[in-house]
Amino acid sequence: MSSQTPRQWGVTPPISAALPTEPEIAANNALLEELKRQNNFESKAESDRRVVVLHSLQKITEEFVFQVSQQQGLPEPIARASGGKIFTYGSYRLGVYGPGSDIDTLVVVPKHVSRDEFFDHFPPLLTRRAPAGAIEELTPVPDAFVPIIKFKYSGISIDLIFARLAVSQVPADLTLNDNNLLRGVEEKCLRCLNGTRVTDEILQLVPEQKVFRLALRGVKLWAQRRAIYANVMGFPGGVAWAMLVARICQLYPHATSSVIIGKFFRILGLWSWPQPVLLKPIEDGPLNVRVWNPKIYTGDRYHLMPIITPAYPSMCATHNITMSTKEIISNEMKRAAEIVDSIMVGQYQWKDLFSKHAFFTNGYKYYLSIVAASRSRKAQLIWSGLVESKIRLLVSSLEQVEAIHLAHPFNKGFDRVHHCHTEDEVEKIINGDLQFQVKDVQIGKVDLTTSPENVENSNGSEEKNEENTIYTTTYYIGIELEQDGTKQLDVSYQTREFKEICTAWQQYNPEMNTLNVVHTRNYDLPPDVFELGETRPARATRKVKVKSKKRNIASISLEVCPDFKVPVDRQHLVYSF
């Protein structure tokens, strides 16, 4: 009797179909316990509250479609049958959400309901139908690249996007798996539908969803702790990390989550990039849309670490990665592989894998501080998001400087609020001075989905109590020099070009928005980039000079314009643009 051929998951046969050993099971149990200690799981009560919120949103969606249908003169039975459905995507749909996570949600409606009607009617209906006081921070953003309504429902952050299908009804049992549903769908709706379709494909393409989820929780926590989790900054985002974990699950279909994590770092740390990571063969579909193909599209050939979404139309989820971030990711994976190998033989514990990054404490000797500033809170939310979206362009430009080996962007900005009384004090603030900073005041979260054009009324004057308040967001890039570089580091062109790109924004207002790039030594980094218990770098004491081939960073000069040079060891150097 012939043995049955095991199922192949993905584009290649499995590397191993071995069953778990007792030590591997023990390591998996230890992983689960450590993730619990790290507060990676939400309580049942909190998860139940999410279910209640989503059920309410479904009812509100059905009522919204019904009301719009009746306003258009459709008979009541047809209006009622028009339906409407809420889908989720991202971490919630993948089942890897934790305390405080938002819920990415998608409203799908039939063809006779427009996006304008969604933004006109859904927010007030939401406020009326939700329990009193349950809806907070309701912010429609209709002009975003992906139009969105952001709000909190019973304390849970919701990102709600919209898609209209070319069908007359959206029944409760509708799924989005059929590619033919994409026919007649406009581009913005196609982007919105893609989130749920990709998430569903990932879950269908892994052998064991429970194993996948636990392994993904571990990898996400590691990436967040090591500060390499941020698509906008040139690192993989949540979907990309999920696809990478899913690929390793395909290669080891019976392995525990602990083994998957170990294989994840070993295999991907040595991956032959730009060979793409695929969960299944790229498929054709019914639409005349672009599908990732480096043989046809020149731009696709320049993707350094291509991770390709499995749902049609397939796209590269990691097109933002630069040479520097690619090297950083590879180095982090190799470091993690050594740690997990030691965990599996009992020398280390899982908590060692999740140790915090050393970007500020022991990362680099000097940094570029990109200071985006505005004179109002609302203007700063938009301006800082615009600047953040361009940081990776500055990184790519710095990589072309011969003396720079690595330009390492930190994965988030630091919001600060400053009170001042004179324009001289304002000038100091926008050049990186923190002596006027007000402690424990938050600007708010930057909406990375917001289009720069969505700035209606954001550059106008606000309350009088903000006239002497400056809002700043500072982004940091660590610089590693080539060991055999020259003693002059000229980045004047790169910084000037970066500023020109940012200030070319149509809504840029020089009286409201400013941008400066400031050189900061490690011992001059501000206190709020360090956590309690971390040791700040200290200025090195002078020692007797000994001849060495290693470069002396303090001897390097930084050229900020053709006729002006300043030493790198000054407290702050403001780059000319």
FINULO-967527 format. One record per residue (C-alpha): x negated, y, z. Coordinates in steps of 0.02 Angstrom, whole numbers, m for minus. Layout:
% residues N
<site c1="X" c2="Y" c3="Z"/>
...
% end
This chain:
% residues 577
<site c1="0" c2="0" c3="0"/>
<site c1="m80" c2="164" c3="m55"/>
<site c1="m101" c2="304" c3="71"/>
<site c1="m4" c2="464" c3="41"/>
<site c1="m108" c2="611" c3="m20"/>
<site c1="m103" c2="751" c3="110"/>
<site c1="m27" c2="915" c3="56"/>
<site c1="m146" c2="1048" c3="m6"/>
<site c1="m120" c2="1217" c3="74"/>
<site c1="m188" c2="1360" c3="m29"/>
<site c1="m299" c2="1362" c3="m181"/>
<site c1="m422" c2="1227" c3="m124"/>
<site c1="m412" c2="1062" c3="m29"/>
<site c1="m440" c2="1068" c3="160"/>
<site c1="m616" c2="1063" c3="228"/>
<site c1="m560" c2="949" c3="369"/>
<site c1="m395" c2="865" c3="414"/>
<site c1="m463" c2="798" c3="578"/>
<site c1="m351" c2="798" c3="731"/>
<site c1="m400" c2="899" c3="885"/>
<site c1="m518" c2="827" c3="1015"/>
<site c1="m494" c2="842" c3="1202"/>
<site c1="m628" c2="979" c3="1219"/>
<site c1="m545" c2="1077" c3="1078"/>
<site c1="m376" c2="1064" c3="1164"/>
<site c1="m454" c2="1121" c3="1327"/>
<site c1="m533" c2="1271" c3="1239"/>
<site c1="m364" c2="1310" c3="1162"/>
<site c1="m280" c2="1309" c3="1333"/>
<site c1="m416" c2="1425" c3="1398"/>
<site c1="m386" c2="1542" c3="1250"/>
<site c1="m200" c2="1550" c3="1288"/>
<site c1="m232" c2="1589" c3="1472"/>
<site c1="m357" c2="1727" c3="1428"/>
<site c1="m236" c2="1809" c3="1308"/>
<site c1="m107" c2="1808" c3="1447"/>
<site c1="m233" c2="1890" c3="1564"/>
<site c1="m265" c2="2020" c3="1429"/>
<site c1="m78" c2="2063" c3="1432"/>
<site c1="m59" c2="2007" c3="1252"/>
<site c1="116" c2="1935" c3="1273"/>
<site c1="278" c2="2025" c3="1308"/>
<site c1="399" c2="1970" c3="1443"/>
<site c1="558" c2="1878" c3="1394"/>
<site c1="663" c2="2024" c3="1455"/>
<site c1="570" c2="2144" c3="1340"/>
<site c1="585" c2="2026" c3="1192"/>
<site c1="772" c2="2006" c3="1226"/>
<site c1="788" c2="2195" c3="1225"/>
<site c1="711" c2="2198" c3="1050"/>
<site c1="842" c2="2074" c3="991"/>
<site c1="981" c2="2183" c3="1060"/>
<site c1="909" c2="2337" c3="973"/>
<site c1="894" c2="2247" c3="806"/>
<site c1="1072" c2="2180" c3="822"/>
<site c1="1133" c2="2358" c3="851"/>
<site c1="1036" c2="2422" c3="700"/>
<site c1="1116" c2="2286" c3="594"/>
<site c1="1290" c2="2342" c3="645"/>
<site c1="1247" c2="2525" c3="613"/>
<site c1="1178" c2="2479" c3="442"/>
<site c1="1339" c2="2390" c3="393"/>
<site c1="1442" c2="2539" c3="451"/>
<site c1="1328" c2="2659" c3="356"/>
<site c1="1349" c2="2563" c3="192"/>
<site c1="1537" c2="2549" c3="221"/>
<site c1="1557" c2="2737" c3="251"/>
<site c1="1454" c2="2785" c3="98"/>
<site c1="1551" c2="2660" c3="m8"/>
<site c1="1716" c2="2733" c3="47"/>
<site c1="1656" c2="2910" c3="14"/>
<site c1="1621" c2="2855" c3="m164"/>
<site c1="1801" c2="2798" c3="m183"/>
<site c1="1775" c2="2609" c3="m174"/>
<site c1="1925" c2="2510" c3="m109"/>
<site c1="1910" c2="2458" c3="73"/>
<site c1="1885" c2="2270" c3="39"/>
<site c1="1745" c2="2306" c3="m85"/>
<site c1="1667" c2="2437" c3="30"/>
<site c1="1671" c2="2312" c3="173"/>
<site c1="1595" c2="2175" c3="66"/>
<site c1="1451" c2="2289" c3="9"/>
<site c1="1358" c2="2233" c3="164"/>
<site c1="1183" c2="2299" c3="202"/>
<site c1="1049" c2="2211" c3="300"/>
<site c1="905" c2="2245" c3="420"/>
<site c1="741" c2="2153" c3="388"/>
<site c1="582" c2="2161" c3="493"/>
<site c1="402" c2="2147" c3="437"/>
<site c1="228" c2="2165" c3="512"/>
<site c1="179" c2="2102" c3="684"/>
<site c1="358" c2="2077" c3="744"/>
<site c1="407" c2="1966" c3="598"/>
<site c1="242" c2="1872" c3="611"/>
<site c1="279" c2="1839" c3="795"/>
<site c1="118" c2="1920" c3="862"/>
<site c1="188" c2="2077" c3="943"/>
<site c1="146" c2="2126" c3="1121"/>
<site c1="196" c2="2251" c3="1255"/>
<site c1="228" c2="2422" c3="1179"/>
<site c1="221" c2="2363" c3="998"/>
<site c1="335" c2="2450" c3="876"/>
<site c1="455" c2="2359" c3="760"/>
<site c1="431" c2="2386" c3="574"/>
<site c1="606" c2="2376" c3="500"/>
<site c1="681" c2="2387" c3="326"/>
<site c1="859" c2="2435" c3="278"/>
<site c1="914" c2="2349" c3="117"/>
<site c1="1070" c2="2417" c3="31"/>
<site c1="1166" c2="2388" c3="m132"/>
<site c1="1141" c2="2491" c3="m289"/>
<site c1="1274" c2="2623" c3="m256"/>
<site c1="1190" c2="2686" c3="m96"/>
<site c1="1052" c2="2812" c3="m125"/>
<site c1="899" c2="2860" c3="m25"/>
<site c1="966" c2="3037" c3="m5"/>
<site c1="1124" c2="2966" c3="73"/>
<site c1="1016" c2="2861" c3="189"/>
<site c1="924" c2="3013" c3="255"/>
<site c1="1082" c2="3119" c3="261"/>
<site c1="1200" c2="2997" c3="347"/>
<site c1="1099" c2="2865" c3="439"/>
<site c1="1016" c2="2976" c3="573"/>
<site c1="1178" c2="3056" c3="638"/>
<site c1="1268" c2="2889" c3="631"/>
<site c1="1126" c2="2809" c3="728"/>
<site c1="1139" c2="2941" c3="863"/>
<site c1="1328" c2="2920" c3="877"/>
<site c1="1334" c2="2730" c3="879"/>
<site c1="1186" c2="2695" c3="994"/>
<site c1="1212" c2="2704" c3="1183"/>
<site c1="1203" c2="2880" c3="1253"/>
<site c1="1023" c2="2937" c3="1271"/>
<site c1="953" c2="2780" c3="1188"/>
<site c1="887" c2="2870" c3="1033"/>
<site c1="734" c2="2979" c3="1061"/>
<site c1="605" c2="3066" c3="950"/>
<site c1="712" c2="3044" c3="794"/>
<site c1="604" c2="3102" c3="648"/>
<site c1="660" c2="3077" c3="468"/>
<site c1="514" c2="3090" c3="344"/>
<site c1="598" c2="3083" c3="172"/>
<site c1="448" c2="3148" c3="74"/>
<site c1="322" c2="3021" c3="137"/>
<site c1="230" c2="2906" c3="15"/>
<site c1="341" c2="2772" c3="94"/>
<site c1="495" c2="2871" c3="152"/>
<site c1="531" c2="2830" c3="334"/>
<site c1="637" c2="2870" c3="486"/>
<site c1="540" c2="2858" c3="649"/>
<site c1="625" c2="2850" c3="818"/>
<site c1="631" c2="2763" c3="986"/>
<site c1="780" c2="2655" c3="1028"/>
<site c1="793" c2="2609" c3="1213"/>
<site c1="607" c2="2646" c3="1228"/>
<site c1="557" c2="2537" c3="1080"/>
<site c1="469" c2="2626" c3="936"/>
<site c1="554" c2="2593" c3="769"/>
<site c1="485" c2="2630" c3="595"/>
<site c1="633" c2="2616" c3="477"/>
<site c1="610" c2="2615" c3="288"/>
<site c1="736" c2="2600" c3="147"/>
<site c1="757" c2="2495" c3="m10"/>
<site c1="899" c2="2486" c3="m136"/>
<site c1="926" c2="2329" c3="m239"/>
<site c1="1010" c2="2326" c3="m409"/>
<site c1="1154" c2="2221" c3="m341"/>
<site c1="1331" c2="2267" c3="m289"/>
<site c1="1325" c2="2174" c3="m123"/>
<site c1="1193" c2="2137" c3="9"/>
<site c1="1264" c2="1991" c3="109"/>
<site c1="1207" c2="1941" c3="284"/>
<site c1="1123" c2="1783" c3="219"/>
<site c1="1018" c2="1873" c3="87"/>
<site c1="832" c2="1834" c3="79"/>
<site c1="703" c2="1930" c3="m20"/>
<site c1="605" c2="1782" c3="m87"/>
<site c1="678" c2="1784" c3="m263"/>
<site c1="568" c2="1888" c3="m379"/>
<site c1="719" c2="1924" c3="m489"/>
<site c1="788" c2="2034" c3="m350"/>
<site c1="650" c2="2157" c3="m397"/>
<site c1="725" c2="2189" c3="m569"/>
<site c1="787" c2="2367" c3="m586"/>
<site c1="708" c2="2420" c3="m421"/>
<site c1="617" c2="2587" c3="m418"/>
<site c1="434" c2="2596" c3="m366"/>
<site c1="464" c2="2668" c3="m192"/>
<site c1="588" c2="2529" c3="m153"/>
<site c1="467" c2="2399" c3="m221"/>
<site c1="335" c2="2459" c3="m98"/>
<site c1="459" c2="2448" c3="45"/>
<site c1="516" c2="2273" c3="m2"/>
<site c1="336" c2="2214" c3="m13"/>
<site c1="308" c2="2218" c3="176"/>
<site c1="442" c2="2089" c3="215"/>
<site c1="402" c2="1983" c3="62"/>
<site c1="216" c2="1972" c3="106"/>
<site c1="251" c2="1931" c3="288"/>
<site c1="372" c2="1791" c3="239"/>
<site c1="248" c2="1719" c3="113"/>
<site c1="110" c2="1714" c3="243"/>
<site c1="218" c2="1616" c3="365"/>
<site c1="269" c2="1494" c3="228"/>
<site c1="89" c2="1463" c3="175"/>
<site c1="16" c2="1408" c3="343"/>
<site c1="25" c2="1226" c3="401"/>
<site c1="72" c2="1263" c3="583"/>
<site c1="149" c2="1432" c3="625"/>
<site c1="118" c2="1411" c3="812"/>
<site c1="m68" c2="1381" c3="783"/>
<site c1="m76" c2="1527" c3="661"/>
<site c1="8" c2="1647" c3="782"/>
<site c1="m104" c2="1609" c3="930"/>
<site c1="m261" c2="1620" c3="822"/>
<site c1="m202" c2="1785" c3="747"/>
<site c1="m170" c2="1857" c3="920"/>
<site c1="m350" c2="1817" c3="965"/>
<site c1="m423" c2="1889" c3="805"/>
<site c1="m317" c2="2047" c3="816"/>
<site c1="m370" c2="2078" c3="996"/>
<site c1="m552" c2="2051" c3="949"/>
<site c1="m540" c2="2170" c3="800"/>
<site c1="m455" c2="2303" c3="906"/>
<site c1="m584" c2="2289" c3="1045"/>
<site c1="m727" c2="2299" c3="921"/>
<site c1="m646" c2="2452" c3="837"/>
<site c1="m636" c2="2373" c3="663"/>
<site c1="m446" c2="2375" c3="647"/>
<site c1="m386" c2="2522" c3="541"/>
<site c1="m348" c2="2518" c3="356"/>
<site c1="m354" c2="2708" c3="340"/>
<site c1="m535" c2="2710" c3="404"/>
<site c1="m598" c2="2574" c3="287"/>
<site c1="m569" c2="2422" c3="397"/>
<site c1="m440" c2="2284" c3="374"/>
<site c1="m265" c2="2320" c3="439"/>
<site c1="m143" c2="2201" c3="519"/>
<site c1="m85" c2="2116" c3="359"/>
<site c1="m264" c2="2087" c3="298"/>
<site c1="m318" c2="2008" c3="463"/>
<site c1="m162" c2="1898" c3="456"/>
<site c1="m204" c2="1837" c3="281"/>
<site c1="m383" c2="1796" c3="331"/>
<site c1="m323" c2="1692" c3="479"/>
<site c1="m194" c2="1607" c3="369"/>
<site c1="m329" c2="1555" c3="245"/>
<site c1="m431" c2="1471" c3="382"/>
<site c1="m274" c2="1381" c3="442"/>
<site c1="m253" c2="1312" c3="266"/>
<site c1="m431" c2="1244" c3="269"/>
<site c1="m406" c2="1159" c3="439"/>
<site c1="m222" c2="1109" c3="438"/>
<site c1="m225" c2="1008" c3="601"/>
<site c1="m347" c2="1113" c3="703"/>
<site c1="m308" c2="1204" c3="865"/>
<site c1="m304" c2="1393" c3="872"/>
<site c1="m471" c2="1392" c3="963"/>
<site c1="m552" c2="1296" c3="820"/>
<site c1="m470" c2="1410" c3="691"/>
<site c1="m547" c2="1562" c3="775"/>
<site c1="m719" c2="1482" c3="776"/>
<site c1="m707" c2="1431" c3="593"/>
<site c1="m637" c2="1603" c3="551"/>
<site c1="m797" c2="1690" c3="605"/>
<site c1="m916" c2="1559" c3="535"/>
<site c1="m837" c2="1549" c3="363"/>
<site c1="m791" c2="1731" c3="335"/>
<site c1="m955" c2="1793" c3="409"/>
<site c1="m1042" c2="1703" c3="266"/>
<site c1="m908" c2="1731" c3="133"/>
<site c1="m973" c2="1767" c3="m43"/>
<site c1="m890" c2="1935" c3="m67"/>
<site c1="m822" c2="2001" c3="m184"/>
<site c1="m748" c2="1828" c3="m211"/>
<site c1="m566" c2="1861" c3="m163"/>
<site c1="m473" c2="1777" c3="m20"/>
<site c1="m313" c2="1702" c3="m91"/>
<site c1="m175" c2="1608" c3="m2"/>
<site c1="m104" c2="1544" c3="m167"/>
<site c1="m136" c2="1571" c3="m353"/>
<site c1="m88" c2="1744" c3="m415"/>
<site c1="79" c2="1730" c3="m503"/>
<site c1="161" c2="1822" c3="m645"/>
<site c1="334" c2="1894" c3="m624"/>
<site c1="479" c2="1976" c3="m713"/>
<site c1="419" c2="2156" c3="m698"/>
<site c1="304" c2="2263" c3="m803"/>
<site c1="200" c2="2311" c3="m650"/>
<site c1="15" c2="2304" c3="m609"/>
<site c1="m45" c2="2142" c3="m527"/>
<site c1="m221" c2="2131" c3="m454"/>
<site c1="m338" c2="2071" c3="m591"/>
<site c1="m521" c2="2125" c3="m600"/>
<site c1="m534" c2="2053" c3="m776"/>
<site c1="m410" c2="2183" c3="m838"/>
<site c1="m420" c2="2329" c3="m718"/>
<site c1="m589" c2="2413" c3="m693"/>
<site c1="m541" c2="2481" c3="m522"/>
<site c1="m508" c2="2306" c3="m456"/>
<site c1="m688" c2="2258" c3="m495"/>
<site c1="m751" c2="2381" c3="m365"/>
<site c1="m657" c2="2306" c3="m219"/>
<site c1="m793" c2="2248" c3="m99"/>
<site c1="m693" c2="2129" c3="10"/>
<site c1="m535" c2="2087" c3="m88"/>
<site c1="m398" c2="2005" c3="14"/>
<site c1="m249" c2="1978" c3="m100"/>
<site c1="m68" c2="1981" c3="m46"/>
<site c1="26" c2="1821" c3="m91"/>
<site c1="194" c2="1899" c3="m138"/>
<site c1="226" c2="1959" c3="m315"/>
<site c1="162" c2="2083" c3="m369"/>
<site c1="m4" c2="2037" c3="m287"/>
<site c1="m112" c2="2181" c3="m228"/>
<site c1="m277" c2="2204" c3="m137"/>
<site c1="m244" c2="2243" c3="47"/>
<site c1="m424" c2="2300" c3="77"/>
<site c1="m461" c2="2422" c3="m63"/>
<site c1="m517" c2="2553" c3="66"/>
<site c1="m669" c2="2455" c3="126"/>
<site c1="m837" c2="2540" c3="94"/>
<site c1="m1015" c2="2473" c3="91"/>
<site c1="m1041" c2="2527" c3="271"/>
<site c1="m881" c2="2456" c3="341"/>
<site c1="m912" c2="2294" c3="246"/>
<site c1="m1081" c2="2276" c3="331"/>
<site c1="m1007" c2="2320" c3="501"/>
<site c1="m869" c2="2189" c3="481"/>
<site c1="m993" c2="2056" c3="426"/>
<site c1="m1109" c2="2093" c3="573"/>
<site c1="m965" c2="2087" c3="695"/>
<site c1="m908" c2="1920" c3="625"/>
<site c1="m1081" c2="1845" c3="641"/>
<site c1="m1093" c2="1907" c3="821"/>
<site c1="m922" c2="1835" c3="860"/>
<site c1="m968" c2="1668" c3="781"/>
<site c1="m1114" c2="1649" c3="902"/>
<site c1="m1002" c2="1691" c3="1050"/>
<site c1="m865" c2="1567" c3="1000"/>
<site c1="m995" c2="1429" c3="972"/>
<site c1="m1053" c2="1460" c3="1150"/>
<site c1="m874" c2="1460" c3="1213"/>
<site c1="m842" c2="1290" c3="1136"/>
<site c1="m991" c2="1214" c3="1230"/>
<site c1="m946" c2="1297" c3="1394"/>
<site c1="m1083" c2="1429" c3="1400"/>
<site c1="m969" c2="1581" c3="1374"/>
<site c1="m786" c2="1619" c3="1409"/>
<site c1="m653" c2="1691" c3="1295"/>
<site c1="m661" c2="1858" c3="1385"/>
<site c1="m837" c2="1878" c3="1314"/>
<site c1="m766" c2="1878" c3="1138"/>
<site c1="m647" c2="2019" c3="1183"/>
<site c1="m778" c2="2135" c3="1257"/>
<site c1="m764" c2="2318" c3="1207"/>
<site c1="m866" c2="2397" c3="1069"/>
<site c1="m1022" c2="2501" c3="1107"/>
<site c1="m995" c2="2632" c3="972"/>
<site c1="m1021" c2="2777" c3="1091"/>
<site c1="m1119" c2="2698" c3="1234"/>
<site c1="m1255" c2="2610" c3="1135"/>
<site c1="m1210" c2="2627" c3="953"/>
<site c1="m1305" c2="2770" c3="872"/>
<site c1="m1425" c2="2909" c3="917"/>
<site c1="m1329" c2="3041" c3="824"/>
<site c1="m1158" c2="3066" c3="750"/>
<site c1="m1057" c2="3175" c3="634"/>
<site c1="m905" c2="3249" c3="721"/>
<site c1="m767" c2="3298" c3="600"/>
<site c1="m661" c2="3428" c3="689"/>
<site c1="m489" c2="3462" c3="614"/>
<site c1="m402" c2="3607" c3="702"/>
<site c1="m237" c2="3700" c3="692"/>
<site c1="m151" c2="3840" c3="783"/>
<site c1="12" c2="3745" c3="810"/>
<site c1="56" c2="3570" c3="867"/>
<site c1="166" c2="3532" c3="717"/>
<site c1="37" c2="3592" c3="592"/>
<site c1="m99" c2="3489" c3="676"/>
<site c1="0" c2="3327" c3="664"/>
<site c1="6" c2="3345" c3="476"/>
<site c1="m167" c2="3421" c3="449"/>
<site c1="m258" c2="3292" c3="556"/>
<site c1="m169" c2="3152" c3="462"/>
<site c1="m226" c2="3226" c3="297"/>
<site c1="m406" c2="3239" c3="357"/>
<site c1="m402" c2="3063" c3="429"/>
<site c1="m346" c2="2993" c3="262"/>
<site c1="m501" c2="3070" c3="179"/>
<site c1="m633" c2="3013" c3="307"/>
<site c1="m674" c2="2857" c3="206"/>
<site c1="m716" c2="2969" c3="57"/>
<site c1="m845" c2="3058" c3="163"/>
<site c1="m913" c2="2890" c3="220"/>
<site c1="m931" c2="2832" c3="40"/>
<site c1="m1019" c2="2994" c3="m4"/>
<site c1="m1139" c2="2980" c3="143"/>
<site c1="m1183" c2="2804" c3="88"/>
<site c1="m1261" c2="2879" c3="m69"/>
<site c1="m1387" c2="2979" c3="34"/>
<site c1="m1554" c2="2890" c3="18"/>
<site c1="m1605" c2="2917" c3="199"/>
<site c1="m1442" c2="2846" c3="270"/>
<site c1="m1428" c2="2659" c3="293"/>
<site c1="m1255" c2="2655" c3="371"/>
<site c1="m1111" c2="2777" c3="399"/>
<site c1="m997" c2="2701" c3="531"/>
<site c1="m827" c2="2785" c3="556"/>
<site c1="m742" c2="2758" c3="723"/>
<site c1="m569" c2="2686" c3="695"/>
<site c1="m468" c2="2827" c3="774"/>
<site c1="m475" c2="3013" c3="812"/>
<site c1="m473" c2="3102" c3="979"/>
<site c1="m336" c2="3230" c3="1005"/>
<site c1="m377" c2="3381" c3="1115"/>
<site c1="m287" c2="3541" c3="1165"/>
<site c1="m379" c2="3704" c3="1204"/>
<site c1="m322" c2="3868" c3="1279"/>
<site c1="m418" c2="4023" c3="1232"/>
<site c1="m402" c2="4213" c3="1231"/>
<site c1="m514" c2="4281" c3="1092"/>
<site c1="m560" c2="4240" c3="913"/>
<site c1="m739" c2="4212" c3="970"/>
<site c1="m675" c2="4074" c3="1083"/>
<site c1="m573" c2="4002" c3="939"/>
<site c1="m732" c2="3998" c3="834"/>
<site c1="m821" c2="3902" c3="970"/>
<site c1="m681" c2="3775" c3="982"/>
<site c1="m675" c2="3737" c3="796"/>
<site c1="m863" c2="3713" c3="801"/>
<site c1="m846" c2="3576" c3="932"/>
<site c1="m856" c2="3671" c3="1097"/>
<site c1="m749" c2="3589" c3="1232"/>
<site c1="m764" c2="3716" c3="1373"/>
<site c1="m586" c2="3778" c3="1341"/>
<site c1="m507" c2="3605" c3="1332"/>
<site c1="m350" c2="3574" c3="1434"/>
<site c1="m356" c2="3402" c3="1513"/>
<site c1="m220" c2="3269" c3="1502"/>
<site c1="m121" c2="3352" c3="1363"/>
<site c1="m78" c2="3248" c3="1209"/>
<site c1="m45" c2="3313" c3="1035"/>
<site c1="50" c2="3157" c3="984"/>
<site c1="25" c2="3016" c3="863"/>
<site c1="m28" c2="3054" c3="685"/>
<site c1="93" c2="2982" c3="559"/>
<site c1="m20" c2="2900" c3="430"/>
<site c1="127" c2="2863" c3="316"/>
<site c1="168" c2="3047" c3="298"/>
<site c1="133" c2="3127" c3="132"/>
<site c1="32" c2="3289" c3="140"/>
<site c1="176" c2="3373" c3="52"/>
<site c1="292" c2="3338" c3="198"/>
<site c1="249" c2="3495" c3="293"/>
<site c1="408" c2="3595" c3="285"/>
<site c1="395" c2="3735" c3="413"/>
<site c1="239" c2="3654" c3="488"/>
<site c1="124" c2="3800" c3="447"/>
<site c1="236" c2="3934" c3="518"/>
<site c1="219" c2="4019" c3="685"/>
<site c1="287" c2="3931" c3="838"/>
<site c1="328" c2="3978" c3="1015"/>
<site c1="232" c2="4123" c3="1090"/>
<site c1="156" c2="4009" c3="1222"/>
<site c1="58" c2="3925" c3="1081"/>
<site c1="m20" c2="4085" c3="1011"/>
<site c1="m181" c2="4057" c3="1111"/>
<site c1="m180" c2="3868" c3="1098"/>
<site c1="m290" c2="3773" c3="976"/>
<site c1="m255" c2="3591" c3="935"/>
<site c1="m400" c2="3484" c3="875"/>
<site c1="m424" c2="3305" c3="819"/>
<site c1="m605" c2="3246" c3="809"/>
<site c1="m662" c2="3096" c3="708"/>
<site c1="m835" c2="3022" c3="734"/>
<site c1="m955" c2="2942" c3="611"/>
<site c1="m1110" c2="2856" c3="680"/>
<site c1="m1264" c2="2875" c3="569"/>
<site c1="m1399" c2="2743" c3="553"/>
<site c1="m1554" c2="2798" c3="457"/>
<site c1="m1666" c2="2699" c3="344"/>
<site c1="m1829" c2="2660" c3="433"/>
<site c1="m1935" c2="2720" c3="288"/>
<site c1="m1833" c2="2877" c3="249"/>
<site c1="m1898" c2="3054" c3="236"/>
<site c1="m1898" c2="3176" c3="381"/>
<site c1="m1766" c2="3284" c3="298"/>
<site c1="m1584" c2="3231" c3="299"/>
<site c1="m1485" c2="3338" c3="179"/>
<site c1="m1298" c2="3305" c3="185"/>
<site c1="m1244" c2="3481" c3="138"/>
<site c1="m1172" c2="3425" c3="m29"/>
<site c1="m1075" c2="3280" c3="49"/>
<site c1="m998" c2="3385" c3="187"/>
<site c1="m958" c2="3529" c3="70"/>
<site c1="m874" c2="3410" c3="m52"/>
<site c1="m773" c2="3332" c3="89"/>
<site c1="m709" c2="3501" c3="145"/>
<site c1="m664" c2="3549" c3="m32"/>
<site c1="m563" c2="3389" c3="m51"/>
<site c1="m467" c2="3421" c3="110"/>
<site c1="m437" c2="3606" c3="82"/>
<site c1="m377" c2="3573" c3="m96"/>
<site c1="m217" c2="3511" c3="m13"/>
<site c1="m75" c2="3614" c3="m82"/>
<site c1="m9" c2="3664" c3="90"/>
<site c1="m179" c2="3708" c3="164"/>
<site c1="m171" c2="3874" c3="257"/>
<site c1="m340" c2="3946" c3="309"/>
<site c1="m255" c2="4053" c3="442"/>
<site c1="m177" c2="3896" c3="519"/>
<site c1="m296" c2="3751" c3="478"/>
<site c1="m485" c2="3735" c3="492"/>
<site c1="m611" c2="3596" c3="465"/>
<site c1="m790" c2="3583" c3="523"/>
<site c1="m921" c2="3446" c3="526"/>
<site c1="m1033" c2="3456" c3="678"/>
<site c1="m1191" c2="3360" c3="718"/>
<site c1="m1189" c2="3286" c3="894"/>
<site c1="m1327" c2="3188" c3="981"/>
<site c1="m1273" c2="3035" c3="1081"/>
<site c1="m1311" c2="3119" c3="1247"/>
<site c1="m1197" c2="3265" c3="1198"/>
<site c1="m1043" c2="3161" c3="1162"/>
<site c1="m892" c2="3225" c3="1259"/>
<site c1="m836" c2="3133" c3="1417"/>
<site c1="m666" c2="3081" c3="1349"/>
<site c1="m739" c2="2959" c3="1223"/>
<site c1="m801" c2="2852" c3="1367"/>
<site c1="m695" c2="2743" c3="1480"/>
<site c1="m711" c2="2730" c3="1668"/>
<site c1="m867" c2="2633" c3="1714"/>
<site c1="m957" c2="2657" c3="1548"/>
<site c1="m1132" c2="2730" c3="1552"/>
<site c1="m1157" c2="2884" c3="1445"/>
<site c1="m1318" c2="2896" c3="1344"/>
<site c1="m1447" c2="3007" c3="1427"/>
<site c1="m1575" c2="3123" c3="1349"/>
<site c1="m1740" c2="3030" c3="1334"/>
<site c1="m1882" c2="3093" c3="1443"/>
<site c1="m2039" c2="3149" c3="1356"/>
<site c1="m2173" c2="3017" c3="1344"/>
<site c1="m2350" c2="3014" c3="1278"/>
<site c1="m2341" c2="2998" c3="1091"/>
<site c1="m2396" c2="2830" c3="1024"/>
<site c1="m2421" c2="2801" c3="840"/>
<site c1="m2280" c2="2693" c3="773"/>
<site c1="m2202" c2="2653" c3="606"/>
<site c1="m2030" c2="2674" c3="683"/>
<site c1="m1949" c2="2840" c3="644"/>
<site c1="m1934" c2="2971" c3="779"/>
<site c1="m1755" c2="3035" c3="760"/>
<site c1="m1794" c2="3194" c3="856"/>
<site c1="m1921" c2="3242" c3="724"/>
<site c1="m1796" c2="3237" c3="582"/>
<site c1="m1729" c2="3399" c3="514"/>
<site c1="m1554" c2="3415" c3="447"/>
<site c1="m1530" c2="3521" c3="292"/>
<site c1="m1360" c2="3604" c3="293"/>
<site c1="m1391" c2="3726" c3="152"/>
<site c1="m1537" c2="3755" c3="34"/>
<site c1="m1629" c2="3883" c3="140"/>
<site c1="m1577" c2="3838" c3="316"/>
<site c1="m1644" c2="3689" c3="413"/>
<site c1="m1609" c2="3646" c3="594"/>
<site c1="m1682" c2="3510" c3="707"/>
<site c1="m1576" c2="3357" c3="739"/>
<site c1="m1600" c2="3364" c3="928"/>
<site c1="m1503" c2="3525" c3="950"/>
<site c1="m1343" c2="3507" c3="1048"/>
<site c1="m1228" c2="3549" c3="902"/>
<site c1="m1264" c2="3579" c3="720"/>
<site c1="m1127" c2="3652" c3="613"/>
<site c1="m1137" c2="3598" c3="432"/>
<site c1="m1114" c2="3733" c3="303"/>
<site c1="m986" c2="3706" c3="166"/>
% end
